[in-house]
């Protein structure tokens, strides 16, 4: 337990050996370190000083959270980082989703390794102004499961914060796992003294997701992290009509592909239809979606991002949706959200043009 670190054999939800409740809280019952923690002298965690020194060169720290998994949080984190880097900001993207690190894939960095220098761990760079750190770079086999208890996860998050040399950063985007568990408590605790700008919360429109997002908003309020806003992702499927496949279902349940015939028919009889965008609600938003929830909970609503197959493809390929014209539906929606964030919270940086 050197430097106040949580031992690997500690119970889940360990308060930490330097905590006043160490060895005394309910989470400590049955822990092999309970007696040592209860009698050990308490004091400030020296690692927090090291973290503060590292973070002194980072202007803005943004947490990207979600109440439920599978809502596109990591996709949003990746595209937010791409968008900020495209504006010539110095950007870092920290992936603290220890058990499901998808950021290396979404930034096109699979198979990359972390390098060490006398300054610390070096991030893996997509561009000269966009660096990434993730446990995904440390796994010898990408298919290997990370089966860690809370204390070991928290230890790695602390190591990322105190040992990674980011240099001068305008923005550090932190992609967190879903929920309100150990990783979330740790990142807030470790960064609180250095100042967190706030959290962006990502959801989908249906109540199943919004129920958990309400808990995420509540978490932020309890730990004192401002909610910068909520993004409603996958807000209806939108894509050009000509990109759809047209099928006819037979009586026995099989499909006959009529796409070629339909496209030819439209070209001949109604060519103007080929320029139309087709939209469909995928999730039930009859309850008012994220916008209504934001009004009820008193937090900003940042906007909607449609479910765009081209954005999904960009994420699979590790590319920015802003660099090409293919994401013609999702890229403008994301850009509006980024510009809204810049104008509301970081207006001084708006002088830096894309």
C-alpha positions, 0 to 999 in steps of 0.5 A, a space after each residue: 500500500 505504498 503511496 496510498 495505493 489501493 491493494 489488488 486484493 482489496 474489496 470492491 468499492 474500497 474507500 482507499 487506505 488514506 480515507 478517514 473511513 478506511 477499515 471502518 466502512 461497510 465495504 471494508 468488512 472481510 477485507 484482508 487489509 481491514 486491520 492495517 487500513 484502520 490503524 495506518 496513519 492517514 494523510 493526503 495521497 501524494 499521487 494527487 499532487 503528481 496528477 495535479 502537476 500533469 494536469 496543469 498543462 491541460 486547459 479543459 477536461 471533459 467527461 463523456 458519460 452514458 447511463 447505458 451501454 450501446 448508445 454511441 458514447 465512444 463514437 461521440 467521444 471519438 468524433 468530438 476529438 476529431 472535430 476539436 483537432 480539426 479546429 487546430 486545438 491540441 487534443 487528448 482522448 483518454 479511454 478509461 473504459 477498462 473492460 471494453 476499450 473501443 477507442 483504439 478501433 474508432 481512431 484507427 489505432 489498433 495494434 499500436 503500442 505505448 512508448 515510454 520516455 523520461 517524461 512518462 508514457 507517450 500517447 499514441 498519436 492520430 495526428 500531431 495534435 490528437 493523442 490517445 491513451 487506452 488500455 487497449 494499447 496494453 493488451 497482448 491479445 485484443 480478444 483477451 478479457 480484462 477481469 479486474 476488480 475495482 481497486 485495480 481499475 482505479 489504480 490504472 486510471 490513476 496511473 494514466 493521469 499521473 504517468 502519461 505525458 500529454 504536453 500542452 493540451 487545449 482539451 482532454 476528452 475522457 471516455 468513461 464506461 457506462 454507469 456510475 461505478 468505481 471508474 466514475 468516482 475515481 476519475 472525479 476524485 483524481 481530477 476534482 482538484 485540477 478542475 473538470 469543465 463538466 460532463 457530456 451525457 449521451 443517450 438514445 431517445 427511448 425510456 429504457 435509456 433515459 431512465 439510466 441517464 437520469 441516474 447519470 445526471 443525478 451522479 454528476 450533481 452529487 459529485 459536483 460535476 457540471 452537466 455541459 449537456 445531453 446528446 440524443 444519439 441515434 435519433 431516427 434512421 436517416 439516409 439517402 433514399 437511393 442507399 436503401 435496399 428494397 425487398 419483397 417478402 415472400 409467403 414463406 418469409 424469404 426476401 426477394 431483392 428488388 433494389 435494382 428494379 426500384 432504382 431504375 424505375 425512380 430514375 426513369 419515372 421520378 428522378 427527383 426522388 433519388 435526392 430525397 433523404 428517408 427517415 424512420 424512428 428506430 426507438 420510441 420517442 413518444 415520451 419526449 426523448 432527451 429534450 423533455 428529460 433535460 427540461 425536467 432535470 434542469 440540464 442543457 440539451 445539446 441536440 440530436 444526432 441521427 443514426 447514419 450508416 455512414 457514421 457507423 462506417 467511419 467509426 468502424 474504419 477509425 476515421 473522422 466523419 468530418 474529413 469526407 462528404 460521405 457523412 452528409 447527414 450526421 456530420 452537420 448535426 455533430 458540428 452544430 453540437 460542437 459549435 454550441 459547446 464552443 460558443 457556450 463554454 469556450 468562447 475564447 477559443 472560438 477565435 481559432 478557426 477551423 
